[in-house]
Amino acid sequence: MEIAEKQTKISLLQCKVGSLVTSNITVFKLRP
């Protein structure tokens, strides 16, 4: 059970990081 909990936490962190990266990329692209 502990391993599954760690995997879920890691996946959530990856999702947060991915969303931050995508938002940063969009901001850079919108800049002239």
CHARMM-style PDB file with segment names, atoms N, HN, CA, C and O in Angstrom:
ATOM      1  N   MET     1       0.842  -1.205   0.000  1.00  0.00      PROA
ATOM      2  CA  MET     1       0.000   0.000   0.000  1.00  0.00      PROA
ATOM      3  C   MET     1       0.877   1.256   0.000  1.00  0.00      PROA
ATOM      4  O   MET     1       0.566   2.232  -0.682  1.00  0.00      PROA
ATOM      5  N   GLU     2       1.961   1.228   0.757  1.00  0.00      PROA
ATOM      6  HN  GLU     2       2.214   0.435   1.311  1.00  0.00      PROA
ATOM      7  CA  GLU     2       2.823   2.410   0.829  1.00  0.00      PROA
ATOM      8  C   GLU     2       3.386   2.762  -0.550  1.00  0.00      PROA
ATOM      9  O   GLU     2       3.460   3.932  -0.926  1.00  0.00      PROA
ATOM     10  N   ILE     3       3.781   1.724  -1.295  1.00  0.00      PROA
ATOM     11  HN  ILE     3       3.720   0.773  -0.990  1.00  0.00      PROA
ATOM     12  CA  ILE     3       4.347   1.971  -2.636  1.00  0.00      PROA
ATOM     13  C   ILE     3       3.307   2.658  -3.516  1.00  0.00      PROA
ATOM     14  O   ILE     3       3.627   3.598  -4.244  1.00  0.00      PROA
ATOM     15  N   ALA     4       2.061   2.188  -3.446  1.00  0.00      PROA
ATOM     16  HN  ALA     4       1.802   1.425  -2.854  1.00  0.00      PROA
ATOM     17  CA  ALA     4       1.011   2.787  -4.271  1.00  0.00      PROA
ATOM     18  C   ALA     4       0.821   4.256  -3.886  1.00  0.00      PROA
ATOM     19  O   ALA     4       0.635   5.108  -4.755  1.00  0.00      PROA
ATOM     20  N   GLU     5       0.868   4.550  -2.598  1.00  0.00      PROA
ATOM     21  HN  GLU     5       1.019   3.858  -1.892  1.00  0.00      PROA
ATOM     22  CA  GLU     5       0.698   5.940  -2.157  1.00  0.00      PROA
ATOM     23  C   GLU     5       1.827   6.799  -2.706  1.00  0.00      PROA
ATOM     24  O   GLU     5       1.595   7.919  -3.162  1.00  0.00      PROA
ATOM     25  N   LYS     6       3.047   6.278  -2.663  1.00  0.00      PROA
ATOM     26  HN  LYS     6       3.236   5.369  -2.292  1.00  0.00      PROA
ATOM     27  CA  LYS     6       4.186   7.046  -3.194  1.00  0.00      PROA
ATOM     28  C   LYS     6       4.000   7.294  -4.681  1.00  0.00      PROA
ATOM     29  O   LYS     6       4.259   8.398  -5.160  1.00  0.00      PROA
ATOM     30  N   GLN     7       3.556   6.283  -5.417  1.00  0.00      PROA
ATOM     31  HN  GLN     7       3.346   5.386  -5.028  1.00  0.00      PROA
ATOM     32  CA  GLN     7       3.357   6.432  -6.864  1.00  0.00      PROA
ATOM     33  C   GLN     7       2.310   7.499  -7.160  1.00  0.00      PROA
ATOM     34  O   GLN     7       2.477   8.294  -8.084  1.00  0.00      PROA
ATOM     35  N   THR     8       1.229   7.519  -6.375  1.00  0.00      PROA
ATOM     36  HN  THR     8       1.094   6.873  -5.624  1.00  0.00      PROA
ATOM     37  CA  THR     8       0.176   8.507  -6.609  1.00  0.00      PROA
ATOM     38  C   THR     8       0.711   9.913  -6.326  1.00  0.00      PROA
ATOM     39  O   THR     8       0.419  10.851  -7.068  1.00  0.00      PROA
ATOM     40  N   LYS     9       1.492  10.056  -5.254  1.00  0.00      PROA
ATOM     41  HN  LYS     9       1.729   9.294  -4.652  1.00  0.00      PROA
ATOM     42  CA  LYS     9       2.051  11.377  -4.934  1.00  0.00      PROA
ATOM     43  C   LYS     9       2.982  11.834  -6.048  1.00  0.00      PROA
ATOM     44  O   LYS     9       2.943  12.994  -6.458  1.00  0.00      PROA
ATOM     45  N   ILE    10       3.812  10.931  -6.535  1.00  0.00      PROA
ATOM     46  HN  ILE    10       3.843   9.988  -6.203  1.00  0.00      PROA
ATOM     47  CA  ILE    10       4.749  11.282  -7.614  1.00  0.00      PROA
ATOM     48  C   ILE    10       3.976  11.687  -8.858  1.00  0.00      PROA
ATOM     49  O   ILE    10       4.327  12.667  -9.515  1.00  0.00      PROA
ATOM     50  N   SER    11       2.930  10.945  -9.187  1.00  0.00      PROA
ATOM     51  HN  SER    11       2.645  10.149  -8.654  1.00  0.00      PROA
ATOM     52  CA  SER    11       2.147  11.256 -10.392  1.00  0.00      PROA
ATOM     53  C   SER    11       1.485  12.629 -10.241  1.00  0.00      PROA
ATOM     54  O   SER    11       1.423  13.401 -11.198  1.00  0.00      PROA
ATOM     55  N   LEU    12       0.990  12.929  -9.030  1.00  0.00      PROA
ATOM     56  HN  LEU    12       1.040  12.302  -8.252  1.00  0.00      PROA
ATOM     57  CA  LEU    12       0.367  14.240  -8.810  1.00  0.00      PROA
ATOM     58  C   LEU    12       1.408  15.344  -8.980  1.00  0.00      PROA
ATOM     59  O   LEU    12       1.129  16.377  -9.588  1.00  0.00      PROA
ATOM     60  N   LEU    13       2.608  15.124  -8.443  1.00  0.00      PROA
ATOM     61  HN  LEU    13       2.835  14.284  -7.949  1.00  0.00      PROA
ATOM     62  CA  LEU    13       3.676  16.122  -8.585  1.00  0.00      PROA
ATOM     63  C   LEU    13       4.007  16.311 -10.056  1.00  0.00      PROA
ATOM     64  O   LEU    13       4.182  17.440 -10.514  1.00  0.00      PROA
ATOM     65  N   GLN    14       4.096  15.204 -10.804  1.00  0.00      PROA
ATOM     66  HN  GLN    14       3.954  14.287 -10.432  1.00  0.00      PROA
ATOM     67  CA  GLN    14       4.405  15.291 -12.234  1.00  0.00      PROA
ATOM     68  C   GLN    14       3.332  16.098 -12.954  1.00  0.00      PROA
ATOM     69  O   GLN    14       3.645  16.899 -13.834  1.00  0.00      PROA
ATOM     70  N   CYS    15       2.079  15.895 -12.590  1.00  0.00      PROA
ATOM     71  HN  CYS    15       1.825  15.244 -11.874  1.00  0.00      PROA
ATOM     72  CA  CYS    15       0.981  16.630 -13.241  1.00  0.00      PROA
ATOM     73  C   CYS    15       1.128  18.123 -12.951  1.00  0.00      PROA
ATOM     74  O   CYS    15       0.974  18.951 -13.848  1.00  0.00      PROA
ATOM     75  N   LYS    16       1.429  18.467 -11.689  1.00  0.00      PROA
ATOM     76  HN  LYS    16       1.554  17.795 -10.960  1.00  0.00      PROA
ATOM     77  CA  LYS    16       1.580  19.879 -11.329  1.00  0.00      PROA
ATOM     78  C   LYS    16       2.738  20.494 -12.100  1.00  0.00      PROA
ATOM     79  O   LYS    16       2.612  21.583 -12.658  1.00  0.00      PROA
ATOM     80  N   VAL    17       3.866  19.792 -12.128  1.00  0.00      PROA
ATOM     81  HN  VAL    17       3.968  18.906 -11.674  1.00  0.00      PROA
ATOM     82  CA  VAL    17       5.048  20.309 -12.842  1.00  0.00      PROA
ATOM     83  C   VAL    17       4.733  20.458 -14.326  1.00  0.00      PROA
ATOM     84  O   VAL    17       5.094  21.458 -14.946  1.00  0.00      PROA
ATOM     85  N   GLY    18       4.066  19.469 -14.888  1.00  0.00      PROA
ATOM     86  HN  GLY    18       3.773  18.657 -14.385  1.00  0.00      PROA
ATOM     87  CA  GLY    18       3.732  19.524 -16.311  1.00  0.00      PROA
ATOM     88  C   GLY    18       2.845  20.720 -16.619  1.00  0.00      PROA
ATOM     89  O   GLY    18       3.060  21.407 -17.618  1.00  0.00      PROA
ATOM     90  N   SER    19       1.858  20.978 -15.781  1.00  0.00      PROA
ATOM     91  HN  SER    19       1.683  20.420 -14.970  1.00  0.00      PROA
ATOM     92  CA  SER    19       0.963  22.108 -16.019  1.00  0.00      PROA
ATOM     93  C   SER    19       1.732  23.419 -15.904  1.00  0.00      PROA
ATOM     94  O   SER    19       1.513  24.344 -16.686  1.00  0.00      PROA
ATOM     95  N   LEU    20       2.644  23.496 -14.914  1.00  0.00      PROA
ATOM     96  HN  LEU    20       2.822  22.745 -14.278  1.00  0.00      PROA
ATOM     97  CA  LEU    20       3.440  24.723 -14.759  1.00  0.00      PROA
ATOM     98  C   LEU    20       4.308  24.940 -15.990  1.00  0.00      PROA
ATOM     99  O   LEU    20       4.408  26.059 -16.494  1.00  0.00      PROA
ATOM    100  N   VAL    21       4.932  23.880 -16.472  1.00  0.00      PROA
ATOM    101  HN  VAL    21       4.851  22.972 -16.063  1.00  0.00      PROA
ATOM    102  CA  VAL    21       5.812  23.996 -17.648  1.00  0.00      PROA
ATOM    103  C   VAL    21       5.006  24.437 -18.865  1.00  0.00      PROA
ATOM    104  O   VAL    21       5.433  25.320 -19.608  1.00  0.00      PROA
ATOM    105  N   THR    22       3.850  23.826 -19.068  1.00  0.00      PROA
ATOM    106  HN  THR    22       3.503  23.108 -18.464  1.00  0.00      PROA
ATOM    107  CA  THR    22       3.029  24.180 -20.234  1.00  0.00      PROA
ATOM    108  C   THR    22       2.579  25.638 -20.134  1.00  0.00      PROA
ATOM    109  O   THR    22       2.576  26.351 -21.137  1.00  0.00      PROA
ATOM    110  N   SER    23       2.200  26.084 -18.943  1.00  0.00      PROA
ATOM    111  HN  SER    23       2.201  25.504 -18.128  1.00  0.00      PROA
ATOM    112  CA  SER    23       1.754  27.477 -18.776  1.00  0.00      PROA
ATOM    113  C   SER    23       2.921  28.420 -19.058  1.00  0.00      PROA
ATOM    114  O   SER    23       2.742  29.449 -19.710  1.00  0.00      PROA
ATOM    115  N   ASN    24       4.112  28.076 -18.572  1.00  0.00      PROA
ATOM    116  HN  ASN    24       4.257  27.239 -18.043  1.00  0.00      PROA
ATOM    117  CA  ASN    24       5.283  28.921 -18.820  1.00  0.00      PROA
ATOM    118  C   ASN    24       5.573  28.990 -20.315  1.00  0.00      PROA
ATOM    119  O   ASN    24       5.885  30.060 -20.838  1.00  0.00      PROA
ATOM    120  N   ILE    25       5.473  27.856 -21.005  1.00  0.00      PROA
ATOM    121  HN  ILE    25       5.220  26.987 -20.581  1.00  0.00      PROA
ATOM    122  CA  ILE    25       5.740  27.822 -22.456  1.00  0.00      PROA
ATOM    123  C   ILE    25       4.739  28.712 -23.182  1.00  0.00      PROA
ATOM    124  O   ILE    25       5.115  29.453 -24.090  1.00  0.00      PROA
ATOM    125  N   THR    26       3.479  28.648 -22.794  1.00  0.00      PROA
ATOM    126  HN  THR    26       3.174  28.047 -22.056  1.00  0.00      PROA
ATOM    127  CA  THR    26       2.458  29.467 -23.459  1.00  0.00      PROA
ATOM    128  C   THR    26       2.753  30.949 -23.223  1.00  0.00      PROA
ATOM    129  O   THR    26       2.600  31.764 -24.133  1.00  0.00      PROA
ATOM    130  N   VAL    27       3.173  31.296 -22.013  1.00  0.00      PROA
ATOM    131  HN  VAL    27       3.298  30.634 -21.274  1.00  0.00      PROA
ATOM    132  CA  VAL    27       3.478  32.699 -21.709  1.00  0.00      PROA
ATOM    133  C   VAL    27       4.632  33.166 -22.588  1.00  0.00      PROA
ATOM    134  O   VAL    27       4.577  34.257 -23.156  1.00  0.00      PROA
ATOM    135  N   PHE    28       5.674  32.350 -22.703  1.00  0.00      PROA
ATOM    136  HN  PHE    28       5.719  31.464 -22.242  1.00  0.00      PROA
ATOM    137  CA  PHE    28       6.824  32.733 -23.532  1.00  0.00      PROA
ATOM    138  C   PHE    28       6.399  32.878 -24.992  1.00  0.00      PROA
ATOM    139  O   PHE    28       6.863  33.781 -25.689  1.00  0.00      PROA
ATOM    140  N   LYS    29       5.528  32.004 -25.449  1.00  0.00      PROA
ATOM    141  HN  LYS    29       5.150  31.271 -24.883  1.00  0.00      PROA
ATOM    142  CA  LYS    29       5.084  32.064 -26.850  1.00  0.00      PROA
ATOM    143  C   LYS    29       4.248  33.317 -27.088  1.00  0.00      PROA
ATOM    144  O   LYS    29       4.326  33.916 -28.160  1.00  0.00      PROA
ATOM    145  N   LEU    30       3.444  33.722 -26.095  1.00  0.00      PROA
ATOM    146  HN  LEU    30       3.380  33.235 -25.224  1.00  0.00      PROA
ATOM    147  CA  LEU    30       2.590  34.901 -26.268  1.00  0.00      PROA
ATOM    148  C   LEU    30       3.426  36.179 -26.277  1.00  0.00      PROA
ATOM    149  O   LEU    30       3.025  37.176 -26.877  1.00  0.00      PROA
ATOM    150  N   ARG    31       4.591  36.157 -25.612  1.00  0.00      PROA
ATOM    151  HN  ARG    31       4.917  35.347 -25.124  1.00  0.00      PROA
ATOM    152  CA  ARG    31       5.433  37.364 -25.583  1.00  0.00      PROA
ATOM    153  C   ARG    31       5.938  37.675 -26.991  1.00  0.00      PROA
ATOM    154  O   ARG    31       6.311  36.760 -27.726  1.00  0.00      PROA
ATOM    155  N   PRO    32       5.956  38.937 -27.373  1.00  0.00      PROA
ATOM    156  CA  PRO    32       6.408  39.342 -28.708  1.00  0.00      PROA
ATOM    157  C   PRO    32       7.932  39.192 -28.853  1.00  0.00      PROA
ATOM    158  OT1 PRO    32       8.484  39.488 -29.913  1.00  0.00      PROA
TER     159      PRO     32
END
